[in-house]
């Protein structure tokens, strides 16, 4: 396997998880419209499998928007049985290569590298051409180094 074209990183990221959400696309649409109306940019999004009529959704935002999202989630919790979990001060490692779609084993290499340094992975999102991982700030440096070495 040829070396991966690009590894991007970013820091100061907050992970927001909404548990016990209605498993309804209109709830998701309404939630993200309200977040957008607050001027908050959402990056990574992960939807858990439904448990009956409920699901959980996780997404990331900039730590700069923590105050805005706390007001939103507080209001949401007051009107529903949704539970919110928020974790700030995280970092994202994004592995990208347009050829990844035709290259078996990239995920195996990335997760094997992460396992060697026992990284606390908070969330993972993928597409055909990238793998994005949110990790704690404490694990960021060793994780990035392990991932870079594994993909050379």
C-alpha positions in Angstrom: 0.0 0.0 0.0 1.3 3.4 -1.0 1.6 6.1 1.7 -1.6 8.0 2.5 -1.8 11.4 0.8 -2.9 13.5 3.7 -3.3 13.4 7.5 -5.0 16.5 8.9 -5.5 17.4 12.6 -7.5 19.9 14.6 -7.8 20.6 18.2 -10.2 22.2 20.7 -13.2 20.1 19.7 -16.2 19.3 21.8 -18.1 16.1 21.5 -21.8 16.3 22.1 -23.9 13.1 22.6 -27.7 13.2 22.8 -29.1 10.0 24.2 -32.7 8.8 24.2 -33.6 10.9 21.1 -36.6 10.1 19.0 -35.6 7.8 16.1 -37.2 10.2 13.6 -35.5 12.0 10.7 -37.7 15.1 11.5 -36.1 15.3 15.0 -32.7 15.1 13.5 -33.5 17.8 10.9 -35.0 20.1 13.5 -32.1 19.6 15.9 -29.5 20.5 13.3 -31.5 23.5 12.0 -31.6 24.9 15.5 -27.9 24.3 16.0 -27.2 26.0 12.6 -29.4 28.9 13.6 -27.2 29.4 16.6 -24.2 29.9 14.3 -22.6 26.6 15.3 -20.7 24.6 12.7 -21.1 20.8 13.1 -18.3 18.5 11.9 -18.4 14.8 12.6 -21.8 13.2 13.0 -22.5 9.6 14.2 -26.0 8.1 14.6 -26.4 5.0 16.7 -28.7 2.1 15.7 -32.2 2.5 16.9 -33.4 1.0 20.2 -37.1 0.7 19.5 -38.3 4.3 19.0 -35.1 5.9 20.4 -31.5 6.5 19.2 -28.4 8.4 20.2 -26.6 11.0 18.1 -23.1 12.3 18.6 -21.5 15.2 16.8 -18.6 17.5 17.2 -18.3 21.3 17.4 -15.6 23.8 18.1 -14.8 24.3 21.8 -15.5 28.0 21.1 -19.2 27.1 20.7 -19.5 25.2 24.0 -21.5 28.0 25.7 -24.0 28.1 22.8 -24.5 24.4 22.7 -24.9 24.2 26.5 -27.9 26.6 26.3 -29.4 24.5 23.5 -28.9 21.2 25.3 -30.3 22.5 28.6 -33.4 23.7 26.8 -33.7 20.3 25.1 -33.4 18.4 28.3 -36.0 20.5 30.0 -38.6 19.6 27.3 -37.8 15.9 26.9 -36.2 12.8 28.3 -33.0 13.3 26.2 -29.8 13.0 28.2 -26.8 15.0 27.1 -23.1 14.1 27.5 -20.5 16.7 26.6 -16.7 16.3 26.4 -14.5 19.3 25.4 -10.8 19.6 24.7 -10.5 16.8 22.2 -8.5 16.5 19.0 -9.4 15.1 15.6 -7.1 13.0 13.3 -8.3 12.8 9.8 -6.7 10.3 7.4 -7.5 11.1 3.7 -6.6 9.6 0.4 -8.7 9.6 -2.8 -7.4 6.1 -3.5 -8.6 4.7 -0.2 -11.8 3.6 -1.8 -9.7 1.0 -3.8 -7.1 0.2 -1.0 -8.0 -2.6 1.4 -6.4 -2.4 4.8 -6.2 1.3 5.6 -8.7 1.0 8.5 -6.8 -2.1 9.8 -3.6 -0.2 9.8 -5.1 2.9 11.5 -6.9 0.9 14.2 -3.9 -1.4 14.8 -1.7 1.7 15.3 -4.3 3.2 17.7 -4.4 0.0 19.7 -0.6 0.0 20.1 -0.8 3.2 22.1 -4.1 2.4 23.8 -5.9 5.5 22.6 -9.2 6.7 24.1 -11.2 7.0 20.9 -14.3 9.2 21.5 -15.9 8.9 18.0 -15.1 7.7 14.5 -16.7 8.7 11.3 -15.6 7.5 7.8 -16.3 7.8 4.1 -15.0 6.0 1.1 -11.9 8.3 1.2 -11.3 9.2 4.8 -11.2 8.1 8.4 -11.8 10.7 11.1 -11.1 9.9 14.8 -11.7 12.1 17.8 -9.3 11.4 20.6 -8.5 13.0 23.9 -6.0 15.8 24.0 -3.9 13.6 26.3 -3.7 10.8 23.7 -3.3 13.1 20.6 0.5 13.2 20.2 1.2 9.5 20.6 -1.8 8.6 18.5 -0.9 10.9 15.6 2.7 9.6 15.7 1.5 5.9 15.7 -0.9 6.5 12.8 1.7 8.4 10.8 4.2 5.5 11.2 1.6 2.9 10.3 0.7 4.6 7.0 4.2 5.2 5.6 
